[in-house]
Amino acid sequence: KIKVNVIQADRHSRRLIFSGKPKESEEQSEKKKFLM
């Protein structure tokens, strides 16, 4: 259950950073984080 909570929190944080963007943007956000 803890892992699930972490995943939900991670998704929520991504939504806060990239508010209101489609799921496809998640891949781009991961690439940006990797470049950062």
QUINOR-V658475 format. One record per residue. OMEGA is omega in radians with two decimals (NA if undefined). Layout:
omega:OMEGA
omega:OMEGA
This chain:
omega:-3.13
omega:-3.13
omega:3.14
omega:3.13
omega:3.13
omega:3.14
omega:3.13
omega:3.14
omega:-3.14
omega:3.12
omega:-3.13
omega:-3.14
omega:3.11
omega:3.13
omega:3.12
omega:-3.13
omega:-3.14
omega:-3.01
omega:3.00
omega:3.07
omega:-3.13
omega:-3.11
omega:-3.13
omega:-3.12
omega:3.14
omega:3.12
omega:3.12
omega:3.14
omega:3.11
omega:3.12
omega:3.13
omega:3.13
omega:3.13
omega:3.11
omega:3.12
omega:NA
